[in-house]
Amino acid sequence: MNNEKQYILALDQGTTSSRAILFNKKGEIISSSQKEFKQIYPKPSWVEHDPQEIWSTQAAVAAESVAKLGLNGKNIAAIGITNQRETTIVWDISTNQPIYNAIVWQDRRTAKYCDSLKGKYSKIIHDKTGLIIDAYFSASKIHWILENVEGAREKAEKGLLRFGTVDSWLIWRLTNGKKHITDVTNASRTMLFNIHTLKWDKRLLKIFDIPKSMLPSVKESSAVYTKTATTLFATKIPISGIAGDQQAALFGQMCIKKGMIKNTYGTGCFLMMNTGTEAVSSKHKLLTTIAWKIGDEVNYALEGSVFVGGAAIQWLRDGLQIIKKAKHSEKIANEVKDSGGVVFVPALTGLGAPYWDQYARGTLIGITRGTKRAHIVRATLEAIALQSYDVIESMLADTGNKAKEIRVDGGAAANNLLMQIQSDITNVKVIRTKVMETTALGAAFLAGLSVGYWKNIDEIQNIWQEDASFEANIKNEKRDFLKKKWRKAVERSFNWDKN
């Protein structure tokens, strides 16, 4: 293999768009393409995608990213796949057609069903899966499709239906229906997979009344699973890496040692801590999940999600209309030295970890006659950092670790002031990676490892590069004051919208 003339293709299938990125031996982006697709909202709190559009956009960008450089399939050493997690697709193998739209991870239609299971099954589900019972995960979505799509239950019992998270659906299409597989990271987000035995769990399948014949085979995160069988490429290409988006980002950040933390600042904030080979059970409402499986070794992680991160800045722009562009938030917030006592809790869609209060609502406190828009903008940046701090504090409490650094990526990580505030509040060094597309990079790393494109993880570690770092620059008194005000404000947001 002439690695210098070959590249790794990462397919990054996200919630609002499909992307394809080509990486070279140095982990640099040499070509990329992106296409958005339609968001479908049939009812309030329902969110769907068209599975065919997911495939068509992903196929199109894959072809485009390769064609841009005049390459063909022979230049692609391997394909890695990363995807929006939990999103659920069910299709009929007799027609190869989905029987319903993809039900997206954001969808809340099964919330009441999930509530009905909590009293009896919370402990068993948590012990087996590391998850809390919530509409977020795939199991209740599969159950809904079987119960509500005409003929679905009958077809499932006959073995004619297949379920997959988005990675499974893409591989099914890339192989013309020859492979129905997923990896351990995506399986661990279904609420049907035992993260200790690494198998689909019979008891969980019975609780949700789901036939095992629907489920894909579960593979490790880095292995040559199959080769493409589609006409998309001129030659057959190995598919050799799969990971859910946040696990891929953890690997792309090279958080490979126990205790390492990454935070992806997107619409929300997604934090993960590598806990090594131990599946740490959280006492602070964090999720225990599989980080990856390479060879025989499984790495686990603690995860906490902030529902509203960068979306809070978007709200300032589109809702309050006090900024014109999201990128202006840094300049405006720098007009004042602090928030002037203003505290914003952006619980615009409830609060995620470690609170898990779906009835919490946004709270803006401390406004006086002297409050300016700059104070509100700065309070919003502080809120993103404080929400992230809550999750990090929980991770450290669960593990007994001390954080040495936080590796960051995502759109909002480009905001230098936000990164400085994050370091100030956590009193931990914040390191921004040079390649911000860490989700796709992680998928590429996993795929490249299994075909020998990179010899080992040590070689990949040497590729990873820092863009900038931020160190705490405030006194403990001020840090403690910010945290105290934040906790008071959060308490006032609890259960606001509960009847």
Order of alpha helices (4+ residues) and beta strands (2+ residues): beta-beta-beta-beta-alpha-beta-beta-beta-beta-alpha-alpha-alpha-beta-alpha-beta-alpha-beta-beta-alpha-beta-beta-beta-alpha-beta-beta-beta-beta-alpha-alpha-beta-beta-alpha-beta-alpha-beta-alpha-alpha-beta-alpha
